[in-house]
Amino acid sequence: MKLRCLIVDDEPLARKGMEEYVLAVPFLELLGTATRTYEAAEKMKGGNVDLLLLDIQMPNQTGIEFLRSISEPPLVILTTAFNAYALEGYELDVVDYLVKPIPFERFLKAATKARDYYQYRRNPDHSGEDHLFVKSSGKLERVRLGEIEFVEAMQNYIIIHRPAGKLIVYMTLSGFERQLPGERFMRVHKSFIASLAHVNTIEGHTLHIGPHRIPVSRSLREEVTRRIVGNDQLRR
């Protein structure tokens, strides 16, 4: 699988450098380049662009303005000589934001993120994946399933607890639960999903996960215990 790329940049040297980067990455395919946003719009009409490498400082119309005008944009990596637009770019769900001059290693990291997210978005059944993507603080973050200790609901948000730190994501707990493999995670309370492998202790209606105490609904206690301990252990 290759991501079909369109480079949009009015600077010849920057455009040439980006072309060389795309050609150097095996999972990218260069469809073409554009020096103006209206040229890019024409080349995108066929819907064959998977990844847009879009400069922000463009004549007549900025990359941000162009992106806002697209009803169903492809994946987008913004490029610019300034970092003042970073927050605005992430609000538009861009995959990454690269500040010129762009080292190849940094470009490759952004391209890999785009490829992984593209594959994740195309696959309706993520049960076999070892990771998923969430949007937190305006960025798409890859979260490895093995790192998730538990997930907590907080009004219209969820908090994903990991050893590396918390992630706050704007979505419902039920929506996130549908993305998790049921054999590894369980809704143990109306406000909590627990990783069964991370439970250290079961004490009454409480699960101990590291230093955290997770409540278990009374109606689910027996099922939760069975899922964690197993039927054979319960009969001993």
N, C-alpha and C positions, 0 to 999 in steps of 0.2 A: 504494500500500500504506500502510495506517495501522495503528499500534500501538494496540490497544484497552487503555485504562488504567483501573485501579481505584485510587482514593485511599483510604488507610486512615490516619486521624488523628483523635484525639478533641478536638483544639483547633479551635474554629470559625474563628478568624482564619487559622490555618495552613492549614486545609482549603480555605477560600475562596481564599486566595492561590494554592494549588496548582491549584485548578480554573481560575483565570484563566490560569495559566502553560500548562496543558494545552490550553486552548482557543485560545491564541495560537500554538501550534506546528502547522503544517499537516499533519504526518505523525502526529499523535497524535489519538486519538478518546477522549473521556471516556465510559466506560460507567457510572460511578456513583461513589459515595463510601460509606465505612463509618466509624462511630465506635468500633467494637469489633471485635476479631479474629474473634469468632464470626459477626458480620454479614458480614465479608469472606469467611469460609469458605463461607457460604451462597451468596454472589454468585459465587464461583469454581467452584461445582459443575458448571456447564455447560461448563467448559473453554474459555470464550471470552475469558479475560483474557490478554493478551500481556505486559503490563507492570504490575507492582505497585509503587505509590509508597507505601512503608510507613514509618510513624513507629515509632520504637523504644519510646519511653516511652508505653505504652498501659496502661489499667486492666486489672486481672485477669491479663492475659497480655502480656508484652512482644512487640514485633515480632520480636525474635530467636527467642524461644520459639515464636512462631507459625510463623516460617519453618522452623524445625527440624521442625515437626509436619507439614509438607506433603511428601508423597512425590515429587511431580513439580511443583515450583514454576515459575511463569512467570519471565520476567526480572524482577529486583527492583532498585529504587533505594531505598536506605534514607535516611530523613530523621530528624534529631534535633537537639536543642539542645546536645548534648554530643558530643565526639569520642572518648570512652573506649571505644566499642564498634567502632571502625573495624576493628581486626584481626580480631575475631570475625566481623564482617559479611563481610569479604573471604574468610574461610575458608569461608563458605557460598556462595561464587560469585556474590555480588551484582555488578551491573554498575557501580554507583557508590555513593558515600556522601556525602550532602550535609548540611552543618552549617547550621542555622538561625541568623540569617535568611539565606535563600538568594537571591542575586541572579539575575535572569532569565538572564543570560549563562551563569552556572554551571549552571543547570537545563538550558538548551538544549544545553550541551556534553554533559551526562549523557544527555539524551534522544537526541541524535545518536549517541552511543556505543551506546545500546540498540538503536536502529534498525539501525545497521550490523551489530551482532552478530546481531540477529534475521535479517537477510537472509543473512548468512554461514552461520548455522546451518541455515537452510532450504534452502540450495543445496548439493546433494551433490557438485557438480563445480565446484571453485573455480579451474579452470585459467584462466578469463578474468578473474579478479580481480587487482587490482594490490596487494592487501593481504590479510592474514589476521589473526586474533586469537589470542593466546596468553595464558595466565595466568602472570604472573610477580610474585613478592612479594605475592601475594594480590590482584592487580589484573588485570583484562582489558586487555591492551595491544594496540593496533593496530600491526602491523608491515608496513611497505611492502616489497614484494618487491624493489624496486630498491635498497633500503638494505642488504639482507642480503649480506654479503661471504662468509661461510662459517658452517657450523654444526658444532659439535664435541660429541661424545658424552662424558659424564662420569658413569659408573656409571648410575644411574636417571634422570639429568637430561641436558638438552642445553644448550649455551651458544650463543646466537645472537649472532654478532659483527656489529656495525654501526658506522659512523663515530660515531654518537651515543652509543655505549656498548653494553655487553653486556647480554643478557637471559638469566637462568637459568630454565629451564622444566622442570617435572616431567613428562617424557614420554620415549619412546624415540626414537632417531634414525630408525628405520624408520617409526614412526608419523608423525613430522614430514615425512619424505621423501614420504609419500603425499599430503601437502597441497600440495606444491610442483610447479609446472609443469616437466615433464621437459625441455622445450626450453631452459630457462634455468638449471637446476640439475642437478648430477650427483653421485652417491655415488662419490667418488674413492678412498676408503679405508674400511675397516670402521668407523672412528671419525670420518669427516669427509664433509660435503657441501659442495661448492664452488659459488659462483655463477660461471658461465663468463664472464660479462661483466666480472667484477672481477679476473680473472687478469691480472697484468702480465707475468710471465715464467714459462717452463717450463724448469726446469734439472734434467736427469736425472729422478729420481723425486720431484721437489719442485715445487710450485706457489708462486709468490710472489704474495701478495695484500697490497698495501701493505707494512708491515713484517713481516708474518706469513709463515711457511713451512709449507705444508700438504703432508704426505706423500701420495704416490700409490702405490697397490698395484701391484706389478710386473705382475700380470695385466691391469691396467686402463690401463697407461701409454699404449699405442698408441691405444686408444679415446679416452682423455682428450685426448691431443694432437690427434687428428682432430676431436673435437668443438669444441675451442677454435680451432685453426688452420684447419681445413678441408682437404678432400682435395686441392684444387688447389694449395694452398701446399705440402703435403707432397711433391707430385710434382716440384716445381721443384728 
